[in-house]
Amino acid sequence: MKGTPGAAPYILFTLNTIKLDVLPNGRFNLQDMGVPKQGNITIFEDKALLVVTHIAGKEVESQSTATQESIAKIELKVVSQDKIIYIDPKALDPTPVDLKRIATEGASRP
């Protein structure tokens, strides 16, 4: 997403950042455009599907109709061991995004 002249760089950084943590219990934590989301992940051989169940700590069912209609299953396609393509058809910008694995603090692997 491009900003207007004079836009604060940290706001643009937040709007353009996707952070995804896949948990070993079949759940995920996602931050997309600064909005925290949680849900369930189903992993297949060459892709995974994310189903958002909570936005900003509230269940999707308790959100407004507009918010509920703005949510779709998010697809992750495997490109390599360290790279996936993130596809959210209902995102503000639905263009697929390349995600790269980055080591987390205290992890023994990237």
N, C-alpha and C positions, 0 to 999 in steps of 0.2 A: 504494500500500500504506500502510495506517495503522499507526502504531506504538502500543505500549502506553505508558501514562503513565511518564515518566522515561526513555524511550528516547533515546539520543544522536541529535541532529539530523543529524550527518554520516552516520550509518548509514542513517537513513531517506532522506536525499538520495541516497546510493549505490544503495540498493535501488529507488528510484523513477526512476533515470536510465538512459536508453538513449542510447548514443553510437554512431553509425554513420558510418564512413568508406568511401566507395566509391572504389576505386582504378582507374586507367585500364587496368589489365591484366586486368579481369574478375574481380577478387577484392574482398573486403571485410574490414574489421576492425570488430568489434562488441563493445561492452561492454554487457551486460544484467545488471542486478542485481549489478554489480561483477565479473561473470565475463567474461573475455576470450574471444571466439570469432572464428574466421577461416573463410573459405570462398569459394565461387564464387558469382557473381551472374549471372543471365541477365535481360537487359532486353528487355521487349516494348513495344508501343506505349503502353499505358496502365497497365502494372504491371511489377514485377520480382519475381523469385524468388531468395531467398537459400538456399543449401545449405551448412550448417555442416559443415566438414571437420575442424576442430580446436577443442578446448576447452582453455583454459589451456595452450596449446602442444602438446598431445598429440592425435594422430589419434583421431577418433571411434571407429574400429574397435578401438583399444586401451583404450577406456573400459569401464566396467562395463556389464552388460546394462541395468541400470536407467537409467544415463545415456544409453545409446544409444536406449532406448525413449522418453526424454523429449525427443527432438529431432525436429522436423518442419521441412518447408520453411517459411520465413518469407516472407509475401507483403507487398509494398509496392504500394499503390494510389495513383496520382497524383490529387491533388486540385487542385493549382495548381502554378505554377512553383516556389514556395517551400514547398510543403506536401505531405506524403504521409501515408498511413495505414499503420501498421505492424501486421501481424496475425501473431501467433505462436500457433497453436492448441494448442501444448503448454506454453505459458508457465504459470508459477505462477498468474498472473492473465491469462487469455486475452482480456480486453477489448481491442479495437483501440485503438491509441494514435496520436494526431496527432503527427507529427514536423515540425519547422520547420527550414528550412535556416538555418544560422548560419555566417557567414564564418569561415574558419580563418586563422590568423596567416600572413601572407605571400601570401595568395591575392588575386588581382586581381578576384575576384567573390565574392559571398556564397555 
